[in-house]
């Protein structure tokens, strides 16, 4: 957790080993704590996520310009669903005592619902409602990606989901959300 790098050590090396004596229900217990330097994560999942998000945003923009509002909103749905899966996975990975954040799954859920409602509105030629839904999807995904941005560079992230998937979806949601 220190900013200074340990002298003569590198990723994978043991930084610290300590024994902490505790008393649990009247029984003496010793807990051994070992800190190991974790290597930085690969930037490839985040880069791929940014590229995918940008590609989806360009596709949505072209569809929207050609007045295919339902198709443009359909582009937002996979991003919102992936964010919901990853956010829900992270929320369920942590015990309630640690206080997992509701925004990890609530924001993507609102984005999924907005995308679906927007597609329905677009099919009924209610373009103003479809545009509002597109804006709401973008805002929800951008906020969700911003909340999870620290996971893009952290060596360990608090989830049971594969770290590469979490980083990919976070970067994709952040990029496409801002663009939507």
N, C-alpha and C positions, 0 to 999 in steps of 0.2 A: 504494500500500500504506500510505500515511501516513493518519493519522486526520484531520489538518487539510486542509481543502479548499484547492486552489491559488487564490490571489487573482486575481480577474478572469477566471477560466476556468470553463467549464461542460462538461457531457457532450458528447462528440464532439470537443473541442479536444485538440490535441497538448500533452502535459505536458512531455515530455522527449525530446531526441534526442541520442544519444551514439554515438561510434565507438569500438569496442574492437579494438585491434590484437592479432592472434593469429599464431602460427606453427603451421601444419598440415603435417606431413610435410616440414619444411624450407622451406615456402613461406610468405611473409608474406601474411596475409589480414586484411582489415578487415571487421568485422561492425558494421553500423549497427543500433542499437536505438532504436525509436521507441515511446514510451508514449503511449497515447491514453486519455482519460477515457471509460470506458464508461458509458452510462446504466444506471440501475437497471432490473431486469427488471419486466415487468408483473406485478402481483399477481393478475391474473385466472386464470391456470392453477392457481395454488395454491388460490385461493378456490373455484374449480370442483371441484378435487380434494377439498378438505375437505367440500364439500357432497355430492359423489358418495359419498365414504367414509361420511359420516353416513347418507345414504339407504340404502346397502347394509347398514349395520349395523342400521338400524331394520327393514329387510326380513328380515334374518337373525334378529333378535330375535322378530319376530312369527311367523315360520315355526317357530322353536324352541319358542315357547310353545304352538303348536298341535300339537306333537309330530311335526312333519315335519322330522326331523333331516337326512335326505338332501337335502331342498330347501334347508335352512338352510346346509348345507355347500356346496351347489352355488352359492350366492351368493358364497362366499369364493373359489371357483375362478377366476373372471375377474380378480379383484384380484391373486391370486397369479401367474397367468399373465402379466398385464401387468407386474408387478414383475420377473418372470423375464426378460421380453423387454427391458425397459429396463435392468435390471442387467447382463444379458449383453451388451447393446449397449455399455454403458459399459465393461465389462471388456475387450471386444474392440477398443474404440476406442484404447486406450492400448498403447504398446509394452511388452513384458515388462520392459525395463530400468527403467521408471518405477515398477514394483511395484504394478500395479492390485490392488485388494482382492478376494479371493475371496468375501467376504461379499456383494458386489454381486450375485452370481448364486446362491451356495450357499443363503443364507437363503430366497429365493423358491422355489428348487427343493424345499427341505424343506417349504415351505408348500403347494406344488402336490401333492407326494406325500401329505402329511398330509390334505389336502382329499379327494383321491381315495380313500385308504384309509378315511377317515371316512365317505364316502358308501357305500362297500361295507359297512362295519360297520353303518351305519344301516339299510340294506336288509335286513340279517340280524337286525334287532332287537337289536343290541348297542349300546344307548344310552350306556352308560358309555364305550365305546371311541369312539363318535361325539363325545361331549362332550369327551373328551381330545384328539381330533383337532382339534376347533374351537378349543380353547384353544391348542394348538400352532400352528395357522395364525395365530391372533391374535398370539401372542408373536413368531413369526418375522417377520410383516409389520410389527409395531410396532418391533422392533429395526432392521429394514431401513430403515424410514422415518426412524428416529432417526439412524442412521448417515449418511443422505443429506440430513439437514435443512438443512445449510449451502447446498445448491444451491437452496433455495427463495428465497433473497434475493441470491445471488451474481450479478454481472453476467455472468460467464463460468463455465460448468461443464465439467469435463473429460469430454466425451462427444461422439460424433458424432450421437447421437440429437437430434431437435429439442428445444430447451430447454423449450418449452412442454409437450411430452409428458412429459419427465422430471419437471418440477415438478408437473404434474397427477397423475401416477402416484405420486410420492413422497408428496404430501399425502393422496391417497386411501388409500394403504397405511398411512400413519401413523394416520390417523383411524379407518379401519375395523379395523385391527389392534388398537388399544387397545380398541375397542368389542367386537370378537369375543371 
